[in-house]
Amino acid sequence: MKPDLIPGLKGDSVRRKKKKYPGLRDKNGKWEYRFMVDGRPYQRMTDLEATARNASVALKLREDHRQVVLLGEEVKKRVRFNEATERFIAWSRQAHRDHPNTWRRQQTSVASLKEMLGHLYVDALKPGYLDDYMTWRRENGISEVTLRHDLHALSQLCQYSIRQGWMDTNPVRAVDMPSDRDSRNERVLTNEEERLYFETAQKHPAAFDIGRLIILQGMRPVEVLSLLKEHVDLEHPTLRVVKGKSRSARRTLNLTAESLTTLGRRMRWDSPFVFPGMVAREEAGKGNYQPVKGRPGFVFGSHKRPYTYSAYIKAHNAICEECGVLFDPYSLRHTFATRFYTETKDIFALQKVLGHADLKTLQRYVHVDEEHVREAMRKFEEGLRPVVEVIN
């Protein structure tokens, strides 16, 4: 006797179900039905548990589907989650070729989604499955911001599937999206923290200059890293941010005196990038490269790529650990925004400088302390007209 036919084993149970319910198959605990029309096979996974009680319902779905095919009506193609994710990432890689970190982030997110949801058809996704997914991820110690990234990637995948005709609705919209509040490091650096950080950063020239441009110009880290020489005008002096997620992000910034000095020094490198990547010294013969101060064996001047974001974050984290001032690079941008508003009180100019499309987003960047509020109230009161007191 073959092992899979021994009574009580799973194989024997499956064979009994096939014999008892022809046209149905127990697949991962769910009923899947199959039929043939004109020599062409059709199959579809149901959401029904593979039990005797659900068998009649599954057979009814099978017959309804068969009648639709016999009548010649169009039947929506069903695509499994695994196949949908592969096609989605291939599309995203092309759609975001100018922003490769976007599709790479999506690729990372869908990897965990496939582990739990890969066997399903995309049109079978329901909010309940997503609730189970979030529970599973949280039990494995995944942070809320990572979970938020995963669900955001899933939502984009569902939108892609809707455009392809594989599903009708986006189930992500029916679940409570995890908060990203804990991921935001929206604090403002004090003058002492700034001094400690940049004194330590002297050992990392690229990270030092990147940090100074962020805190002096309010630029995003990726905007500094992608800066090309052709976008810098030392004569006027200005720089242009030519890429961004919105039209407002593409803007022209006036340079401070320190920023002008920093960029003027970096424009001397023989590279189209203001912050070029690093190459090994033995490759230095390919161009006019300059040695990196304090980094034996490496030189600035790679013509192939800019200084990477991961390299900057690695240097930034090393600086923070050494000086004892821990913060996200975006805190430099928050510090700029708060200082700019404190000095100018011009919220609309700040909106243009930061490259935001609306004031609502800008509220995250401006941090007003109690002293600032008291001073504003004092100035308001000074401007009030005195009211003549009427004594009866």
Stockholm file with secondary structure:
# STOCKHOLM 1.0

chainA/1-392         MKPDLIPGLKGDSVRRKKKKYPGLRDKNGKWEYRFMVDGRPYQRMTDLEATARNASVALKLREDHRQVVLLGEEVKKRVRFNEATERFIAWSRQAHRDHPNTWRRQQTSVASLKEMLGHLYVDALKPGYLDDYMTWRRENGISEVTLRHDLHALSQLCQYSIRQGWMDTNPVRAVDMPSDRDSRNERVLTNEEERLYFETAQKHPAAFDIGRLIILQGMRPVEVLSLLKEHVDLEHPTLRVVKGKSRSARRTLNLTAESLTTLGRRMRWDSPFVFPGMVAREEAGKGNYQPVKGRPGFVFGSHKRPYTYSAYIKAHNAICEECGVLFDPYSLRHTFATRFYTETKDIFALQKVLGHADLKTLQRYVHVDEEHVREAMRKFEEGLRPVVEVIN
#=GR chainA/1-392 SS CCGGGSTTSHHHHHHHHHHHSTTEEEETTEEEEEEEETTEEEEEEEEEESSHHHHHHHHHHHHHHHHHHHTTCCCCCCCBHHHHHHHHHHHHHHHTTTCHHHHHHHHHHHHHHHHHHTTSBGGGCCHHHHHHHHHHHHHTTCCHHHHHHHHHHHHHHHHHHHHHTSCSSCGGGGSCCCCCGGGCCCCCCCHHHHHHHHHHGGGSHHHHHHHHHHHHHCCCHHHHHTCBGGGEETTTTEEEECCCSSGGGSEEEECCHHHHHHHHHHTTSSSSBSSEEEEEGGGGGGSCCEECTTCTTEEEEEEEEECCHHHHHHHHHHHHHHHTCCCCTHHHHHHHHHHHHHHHCCHHHHHHHHTCSSHHHHTTTCCCCHHHHHHHHHHHHHTSCCCCCCCC
#=GC SS_cons         CCGGGSTTSHHHHHHHHHHHSTTEEEETTEEEEEEEETTEEEEEEEEEESSHHHHHHHHHHHHHHHHHHHTTCCCCCCCBHHHHHHHHHHHHHHHTTTCHHHHHHHHHHHHHHHHHHTTSBGGGCCHHHHHHHHHHHHHTTCCHHHHHHHHHHHHHHHHHHHHHTSCSSCGGGGSCCCCCGGGCCCCCCCHHHHHHHHHHGGGSHHHHHHHHHHHHHCCCHHHHHTCBGGGEETTTTEEEECCCSSGGGSEEEECCHHHHHHHHHHTTSSSSBSSEEEEEGGGGGGSCCEECTTCTTEEEEEEEEECCHHHHHHHHHHHHHHHTCCCCTHHHHHHHHHHHHHHHCCHHHHHHHHTCSSHHHHTTTCCCCHHHHHHHHHHHHHTSCCCCCCCC
//
